[in-house]
């Protein structure tokens, strides 16, 4: 075999795994992102949640200053379009440049790992004692490599999940995000709930001189839903103007225990590809890093029984995400959300300026 392990995708999950694997393993990582920042970018508000911050602390990692962006905002403005209510809730997120964050994580990977930047995996298959992977280089050239193991860290729409875990369907949404010049008098972070266009949610956030608006929508007529929501928010003081760029990708949203898939006959899934993403907030960085760490420990300490060890360690992630499912009705059921917001529980009492 050319390699012991091939990793598809270098988001937080894949980068964590590649960084922590023992140097004795021959590892190749294939990633869509290019070194210069062009190409694929994850559709994400770019907020580092407390769980992810805690995991950084456990790994003794500190973020470089140039990954952080202004402003640092300490509350979320929750807007319920169904009941026309608005509440503010305290949050402790860190505002990031998500693209710089991903590239910084990749920079932490040791030189012993071969990284193919700006490449797209086009075909994967089982062969005797391992796997064959074909990918397209930035210049269009096709390359084929082999390995004993394959790891899908390729997020929503994972080719590894699709090929080696068939029949395990999971809810798919299309995440769409646009960037605008920020014309608002005061920067803010908001989450928007509007059952007319999506049973998930939308977000907006100020970043430096930019303003981003995005959301996760059912795949049918997703772009039309996105535009309808923008129009309805303009009446609430949102200022969009001409979009400077538009991004889109598939995002998973688990709804039951069987949505989580971890390993099967030498194929592994980590991060969102495994279904490890919050069904309530779509936060996936913390789960991606945890699953990447657990799989690295499986290969490091139990190489002959890596599947069994990883499956066992992933039980904690699954349990945490199942608890998130309990929270979902209070956010996404119109009646329950209305009651929670009217009650003012945990909401901030805003002061008059």
ZAGUNU-181552 format. One line per 2 residues: their letters; for each residue x, y, z of C-alpha. Coordinates in nm, 4 decimals. Each point is the difference from the previous one (the first is absolute). Layout:
N
A) X,Y,Z; ...
END
This chain:
353
XX) 0.0000,0.0000,0.0000; 0.1096,0.3584,-0.0632
XX) -0.1204,0.1086,0.3452; -0.1307,-0.1378,0.3267
XX) -0.2776,0.2627,0.0258; -0.1617,0.2349,-0.2502
XX) -0.2006,0.2897,0.1487; -0.2618,0.1660,-0.2203
XX) -0.0532,0.3580,0.1198; 0.1980,0.2326,0.2271
XX) -0.2594,0.1896,0.1987; 0.0252,-0.0030,0.3817
XX) -0.0545,-0.3782,0.0103; 0.2485,-0.1006,-0.2684
XX) 0.2645,0.2531,0.1086; -0.0179,-0.1161,0.3631
XX) 0.0414,-0.3617,-0.1047; 0.2882,0.0762,-0.2391
XX) 0.1780,0.2061,0.2677; -0.0230,-0.2666,0.2704
XX) 0.0646,-0.3249,-0.1888; 0.3336,-0.1629,0.0901
XX) 0.2798,0.0857,-0.2472; 0.0540,-0.3705,-0.0635
XX) -0.3204,-0.0058,-0.2083; 0.0242,0.0823,-0.3690
XX) -0.2822,0.2524,-0.0429; -0.1376,0.1913,-0.2977
XX) -0.2703,0.2678,0.0341; -0.2058,0.1241,-0.2957
XX) -0.1650,0.3396,0.0438; -0.2092,0.2264,-0.2241
XX) 0.1431,0.3188,0.1496; 0.3052,0.1572,-0.1610
XX) 0.2944,0.1541,0.1835; -0.0710,0.3492,-0.1354
XX) -0.3545,0.0069,0.1384; -0.1760,-0.0515,-0.3327
XX) -0.2326,-0.2878,-0.0803; -0.2412,-0.1671,0.2398
XX) -0.1014,0.1772,0.3215; -0.2235,-0.1424,0.2687
XX) -0.3327,0.1840,0.0366; 0.0224,0.1026,0.3635
XX) -0.0703,0.3015,0.2185; 0.3523,-0.0340,0.1353
XX) -0.0707,-0.0103,0.3731; 0.2010,-0.2147,0.2390
XX) -0.2399,-0.1416,0.2594; 0.0938,-0.0564,0.3672
XX) 0.0245,-0.3790,-0.0495; 0.2551,0.0521,-0.2770
XX) 0.1887,0.2548,0.2125; 0.0162,-0.2537,0.2832
XX) 0.1367,-0.2681,-0.2315; 0.2687,0.2418,-0.1222
XX) 0.0978,0.0505,0.3642; 0.0178,-0.3768,0.0571
XX) 0.2389,-0.0300,-0.2955; 0.2029,0.2963,0.1344
XX) -0.0627,0.1948,-0.3203; -0.0254,0.3785,-0.0277
XX) -0.1454,0.1874,-0.2964; 0.2177,0.2492,-0.1885
XX) -0.1218,0.3587,-0.0020; -0.0488,0.0204,-0.3767
XX) -0.2667,-0.2751,0.0135; -0.2246,0.2171,0.2203
XX) -0.2121,0.2784,-0.1466; -0.1906,0.2943,0.1442
XX) -0.2445,0.0477,0.1539; -0.0159,-0.2446,0.2891
XX) -0.3733,-0.0172,0.0731; -0.1419,-0.1312,0.3287
XX) -0.3651,-0.0533,-0.0869; -0.2152,-0.1468,-0.2730
XX) -0.3092,0.1792,-0.1253; -0.2637,-0.2721,-0.0433
XX) -0.2682,0.0982,-0.2525; -0.3177,-0.2056,-0.0287
XX) -0.1653,0.0944,-0.3292; -0.3051,-0.2157,0.0823
XX) -0.0937,0.1834,0.3203; 0.1843,0.3252,-0.0786
XX) 0.1928,-0.0204,0.3261; 0.3592,0.1003,0.0649
XX) 0.2106,-0.0986,0.2991; 0.3682,0.0326,0.0915
XX) 0.1914,-0.2896,0.1558; 0.3526,0.0030,0.1395
XX) 0.2555,-0.2039,-0.1965; 0.3742,-0.0532,0.0368
XX) 0.1132,-0.0596,-0.3568; 0.3276,0.1160,-0.1568
XX) -0.0349,0.1759,-0.3359; 0.2355,-0.1599,-0.2554
XX) 0.1041,0.0180,-0.3604; -0.1035,-0.3576,-0.0786
XX) 0.2220,-0.0316,-0.3061; 0.3094,0.1174,0.1901
XX) -0.0974,-0.2262,0.2883; -0.0135,-0.3073,-0.2242
XX) 0.3326,0.0866,-0.1634; 0.1588,0.0558,0.3416
XX) -0.1137,-0.3468,0.1100; 0.1578,-0.1443,-0.3146
XX) 0.3260,0.1830,0.0769; 0.0220,-0.1993,0.3263
XX) 0.0227,-0.3312,-0.1890; 0.3534,-0.1466,0.0045
XX) 0.2037,-0.0312,-0.3189; -0.0176,-0.3794,0.0215
XX) -0.3576,0.0253,-0.1317; -0.0285,0.0406,-0.3780
XX) -0.2658,0.2637,-0.0761; -0.1583,0.0353,-0.3426
XX) -0.1434,0.3536,-0.0002; -0.2759,0.1179,-0.2333
XX) -0.0847,-0.3549,-0.1035; -0.3405,-0.1639,-0.0383
XX) -0.0564,-0.3679,0.0740; -0.1835,-0.1440,-0.3029
XX) -0.0158,-0.3738,0.0682; 0.0629,-0.2410,0.2874
XX) -0.0275,-0.3778,0.0094; 0.0969,-0.3039,0.2010
XX) 0.2922,-0.2121,-0.1146; 0.1583,-0.3057,0.1671
XX) 0.1316,0.1069,0.3425; -0.0924,0.3632,-0.0423
XX) -0.1326,0.2831,-0.2136; 0.0666,0.1764,-0.3280
XX) -0.0523,0.3766,-0.0260; -0.0030,0.2088,-0.3160
XX) 0.0189,0.3788,0.0186; 0.0287,0.2923,-0.2390
XX) 0.2869,0.2469,0.0411; -0.0476,0.3782,-0.0495
XX) 0.1384,-0.0380,-0.3541; -0.2604,-0.2662,-0.0805
XX) 0.2328,-0.2986,0.0172; -0.1412,-0.3193,0.1523
XX) 0.2110,-0.1854,0.2574; -0.0694,-0.3371,0.1621
XX) 0.1386,-0.1136,0.3361; -0.0652,-0.2910,0.2387
XX) -0.0101,-0.0481,0.3756; -0.0867,-0.2512,0.2691
XX) -0.2559,0.2355,0.1605; -0.2125,0.2917,-0.1179
XX) -0.1452,0.2794,0.2157; -0.2912,0.2148,-0.1102
XX) 0.0400,0.3474,0.1488; -0.1756,0.1556,-0.2978
XX) -0.3068,0.1459,0.1718; -0.3506,0.0122,-0.1445
XX) -0.0349,-0.1987,-0.3211; 0.2969,-0.2183,0.1013
XX) 0.1149,-0.2269,-0.2841; 0.1347,-0.2473,0.2577
XX) -0.3339,-0.0197,0.1802; -0.1889,-0.0297,-0.3279
XX) 0.2207,-0.2803,-0.1328; 0.0682,-0.2138,0.3083
XX) -0.3036,0.0671,0.2218; -0.2896,-0.0316,-0.2477
XX) -0.3573,-0.0002,0.1229; 0.0733,0.2185,0.3021
XX) -0.1800,0.3133,-0.1106; 0.0249,0.3198,0.2005
XX) -0.1831,0.3313,-0.0379; 0.1729,0.2239,-0.2508
XX) -0.0373,0.3742,-0.0324; 0.1602,0.2530,-0.2311
XX) 0.1899,0.2672,0.1908; 0.0174,0.3296,-0.1903
XX) 0.1974,0.3021,0.1165; 0.0630,0.3426,-0.1505
XX) 0.2461,0.2754,0.0908; -0.0849,0.3708,-0.0134
XX) 0.1635,0.3298,0.0881; -0.1208,0.0698,0.3550
XX) -0.2231,0.3081,0.0005; -0.1584,-0.0542,0.3427
XX) 0.0502,0.2686,0.2621; 0.0733,-0.2598,0.2695
XX) 0.1542,-0.3443,-0.0606; -0.2065,-0.2957,0.1151
XX) -0.0430,-0.3755,-0.0079; -0.3457,-0.1471,-0.0589
XX) -0.1755,-0.3309,-0.0440; -0.3232,0.0010,-0.1999
XX) -0.2846,-0.2508,0.0202; -0.2536,0.0050,-0.2835
XX) -0.2066,-0.3139,-0.0622; -0.1211,0.1349,-0.3354
XX) 0.3399,-0.0596,-0.1582; 0.1805,-0.2572,0.2164
XX) -0.0458,-0.2301,0.2971; 0.3605,0.0781,0.0961
XX) 0.1345,0.3526,0.0583; 0.1933,0.2882,-0.1551
XX) 0.2803,0.2160,0.1355; 0.1564,0.3407,-0.0528
XX) 0.3225,0.1390,0.1377; 0.2261,0.3027,-0.0306
XX) 0.3662,-0.0713,-0.0837; 0.2384,0.2931,-0.0278
XX) -0.1523,0.2161,-0.2761; -0.2082,-0.2885,-0.1330
XX) -0.3464,-0.1338,0.0811; -0.0897,-0.3624,-0.0707
XX) -0.3439,-0.1522,-0.0252; -0.0614,-0.3698,-0.0429
XX) -0.2295,-0.2847,0.0868; -0.0708,-0.3708,-0.0392
XX) -0.2955,-0.0759,-0.2269; -0.1795,-0.3112,-0.1288
XX) 0.1713,-0.0897,-0.3253; -0.3091,0.0475,-0.2169
XX) -0.0214,0.3659,-0.1123; 0.2751,0.0913,0.2462
XX) 0.1167,0.3123,-0.1836; -0.3547,0.1338,-0.0318
XX) -0.0533,-0.0551,0.3734; 0.3219,0.1880,0.0741
XX) -0.1034,0.3013,-0.2095; -0.3513,0.0074,0.1501
XX) 0.1476,0.0112,0.3475; 0.2369,0.2842,-0.0902
XX) -0.2937,0.2053,-0.1290; -0.2024,-0.0545,0.3162
XX) 0.2934,0.1042,0.2213; 0.0544,0.3274,-0.1817
XX) -0.3159,0.1245,0.1719; 0.1649,-0.0684,0.3377
XX) 0.2999,0.2224,-0.0582; 0.2339,-0.2448,-0.1743
XX) 0.2126,0.1666,-0.2668; 0.1249,-0.2310,-0.2747
XX) 0.0846,0.1925,-0.3158; 0.1915,-0.1721,-0.2771
XX) 0.1545,-0.3332,0.1038; 0.3788,-0.0104,-0.0342
XX) 0.0167,-0.3796,-0.0023; -0.2313,-0.2979,0.0396
XX) 0.0916,-0.3377,0.1524; -0.1979,-0.3234,0.0235
XX) 0.0493,-0.3590,0.1142; -0.1901,-0.3035,0.1293
XX) -0.0415,-0.0226,0.3769; -0.1159,-0.2999,0.2017
XX) -0.2473,0.0230,0.2873; -0.0434,-0.3192,0.2059
XX) -0.3444,-0.0901,0.1313; 0.0443,-0.3501,0.1459
XX) 0.2673,-0.2279,0.1454; 0.0408,-0.2008,-0.3206
XX) 0.1156,0.3172,-0.1814; 0.3388,-0.0332,0.1690
XX) 0.2457,-0.2244,-0.1854; 0.3585,-0.0555,0.1130
XX) 0.1831,-0.2966,-0.1547; -0.0430,-0.3036,-0.2220
XX) 0.2619,-0.2409,-0.1355; 0.2897,0.2444,-0.0052
XX) -0.2010,0.3099,-0.0957; -0.0410,0.2684,0.2673
XX) -0.2161,0.3121,0.0264; 0.0777,0.3004,0.2196
XX) -0.1548,0.3436,0.0451; -0.3091,0.0933,-0.1965
XX) 0.0514,-0.2955,-0.2378; -0.0764,-0.2250,0.2990
XX) -0.3091,0.2087,0.0812; 0.1837,0.1754,0.2835
XX) -0.1581,0.3436,-0.0280; -0.2475,0.1662,0.2345
XX) -0.3608,-0.0375,-0.1226; -0.0955,0.3143,0.1916
XX) 0.2765,0.2478,-0.0917; 0.1881,-0.1788,-0.2838
XX) 0.3214,0.0483,0.2011; 0.2493,-0.2607,-0.1140
XX) 0.3518,0.1202,0.0801; 0.0091,-0.1437,0.3532
XX) -0.1396,-0.3385,-0.1093; 0.2361,-0.0105,-0.2958
XX) 0.3049,0.0575,0.2169; -0.1135,-0.2488,0.2643
XX) -0.0646,-0.2766,-0.2529; 0.3328,0.0690,-0.1743
XX) 0.1771,-0.0255,0.3344; -0.1765,-0.3238,0.0964
XX) 0.0886,-0.1629,-0.3321; 0.3647,0.1067,0.0346
XX) 0.0047,-0.1632,0.3441; -0.1518,-0.3160,-0.1486
XX) 0.2765,-0.0296,-0.2594; 0.2690,0.0983,0.2512
XX) -0.0928,-0.2258,0.2919; -0.2060,-0.2784,-0.1598
XX) 0.1114,-0.0326,-0.3649; -0.1229,-0.3569,-0.0291
XX) -0.3390,0.0834,0.1514; -0.0394,0.3606,-0.1130
XX) -0.3582,-0.0469,-0.1164; -0.1180,-0.1391,0.3327
XX) 0.1806,0.2674,0.2026; -0.1254,0.2881,-0.2154
XX) -0.3565,-0.1309,0.0025; 0.0101,-0.0131,0.3803
XX) 0.1449,0.3501,0.0431; -0.2549,0.1453,-0.2440
XX) -0.2852,-0.1091,0.2282; 0.0531,0.3151,0.2092
XX) -0.0335,0.2221,-0.3065; -0.3190,-0.1789,-0.1022
XX) -0.1472,0.0388,0.3491; 0.0723,0.3729,0.0024
XX) -0.1636,0.0471,-0.3390; -0.3070,-0.1971,0.1042
XX) -0.0408,0.2465,0.2876; 0.0123,0.2802,-0.2574
XX) -0.2946,-0.1659,-0.1747; -0.2045,0.0445,0.3190
XX) 0.0669,0.3741,-0.0241; -0.1178,0.0251,-0.3621
XX) -0.3778,0.0202,0.0576; 0.0446,0.3034,0.2264
XX) 0.1816,0.1751,-0.2843; -0.1798,-0.1241,-0.3100
XX) -0.3567,-0.0754,0.1045; -0.1899,0.3269,-0.0576
XX) -0.2226,-0.0346,0.3064; 0.2748,-0.1031,0.2423
XX) 0.2408,0.2636,-0.1319; -0.2684,0.2654,0.0438
XX) -0.0566,-0.1059,0.3603; 0.3726,-0.0033,0.0800
XX) 0.0596,0.3433,-0.1476; -0.3063,0.1503,0.1671
XX) 0.1137,-0.1367,0.3356; 0.3318,0.1839,-0.0283
XX) 0.1837,-0.2929,0.1638; 0.3792,0.0549,-0.0272
XX) -0.0608,0.3093,-0.2175; 0.1920,0.3238,0.0588
XX) -0.1986,0.3002,0.1251; 0.1216,0.2674,-0.2375
XX) 0.0575,0.3501,0.1365; -0.1158,0.3164,-0.1696
X) 0.2917,0.2013,-0.1467
END
